Amino acid sequence: MPDHLSHHEALIYVMVMMSAVDKTMADDELERIGSLTRFLPIFRDFARERLIPTARDCAALLDGAEGLDIALEVVREALPARLNDTAYALAVEVAAADHAIRNEEIRFLQLLRDRLDLDKLTCAAIERSAIARFRK
């Protein structure tokens, strides 16, 4: 793991944590992470070859003692405040990829909201927009 994460890496960590929080990283979630890093403007200057190594670094951190708590703190330190809602939105996107939100994912969103000091109204708006986008 690098000493300091870029904002790109921190956002990828959030997506990987969301995918891994239920102990399985589903193919549709991994595909969603790849597509988000390809088309979102925030990743425009991200070196795409860093995606897999960054995801592996995050997974290794999560495997350690208190991995989730440490990873959340690393993300909080790396992200500028203006990207906190972006991180939350990316987590919601990954959670919605398989059209089923599990209890572990809800709990992770709560932890992320609290760690990034996001207000509940902002988070509710992000969640509601995902419901509208992913409705069948």
N, C-alpha and C positions, 0 to 999 in steps of 0.2 A: 504494500500500500504506500502511495506517495506521502511525503510529509504534509503536503497541503493539496487539497483538491481544487481543481478549477470549478467554475460554476457549472460547466458542462458535465463534469464527472459527478458533482453533487446531485444534479438532476437525474443522471443515470442511476446513481446509488438509490435514490428514492424509488425509481421504477423497479429496480431489481429487488429492493426490500419488499415492495408491494407484491411482486410476483412470488417471492419466496416465503412470505409470512405464513402461508398455509402449508408449508413444507413440501409443496410441489410447484415447480415452475412449468406451467402449461405452455404448450407450443403456441397457442393463440396469444398468450401474454407476451412471450418472447418475440413473436412476429410483430405485435403492437409496439413493443419497445424499439425494434428496428425501424419500423415505418415512421414512428414519431421522430426519431433522430434524423431521418432522411428528409422530412418535409416541413418541420416546424422552423420558423425563422430563428428561434433562440439557438438552434444547432447549426446555423448556416456556416459558421467558421470552426466547427468541430471536426477534428481529424477522424473520419469514420473508422479507420483501422484501429482506433483506440477503444471502440465500443466493447469488443469481447474482452480485452485485457481489463478494462474498467469494471465490467460485470463480474469477472473472476475475482478481482481484488475485493469487491463488495461481498461476494459470496464467502470468500476466505475470512473476512472480518466478521461476518454474521456467524460463522462456525465457531468462533472463539467465545470465551467466557464473557457474558454480558454483551455479546456482539450487537444485538439490536440497539441497545442503549448507546453504545459507543458509536455505531454507525449514524444514529440520529444526531448525536452531538457533533460528529465530524461534518455532517451535512449542514447543520445549523451554523457552524463556524465558517463554512466555505461559501454559503449563499449570501449574496447581498439581499437586504430586506425586500427590495423591489421584486425579487424572484420567488419569494415565499409562497405567494398564491399560485405561481406557475408550477412550483414543485407539487403543491397539493393537487392542482388540476391534472398533472401528469400521473400522479398516484391513482386518481379516480379513473383516468383513461385506462390504465392497466387493469384495475380491478373490474372494470366493465367489459373488458375484452371477451370474457367467456360468458357474459350475460347472466352471471350469478355472483352476488356479493355474499361472501361468507363472514361469519362472526369474527374470525381472525383478521379479515381485511377491514371490517368496521373498526375494530380495536386499533389496528395500525393507523387508520385515518385519524382517530382521536389522538393517538400519541403524536402523530405528525403535526396536527393542528396545534396541540399544546406546545410542542417543542419549537415550532416556528412562530408561535404567538399570533396565530390567525384568529380572527373573530368568527363566531358561529354563523353569522349572517352571510359572510363571504363564502364560507365553506358550504353552507346550504345552497347558495346560488350556483356554485360550481357543481355540486352533486345533482341539482335539479336540471342543469343544462345537459349533464351526461345522460340522465334519464330520458330527456327529450331526444337526444341524438341517437341513443341505442334502442329506442322503442321498436318493437317488431310489429 
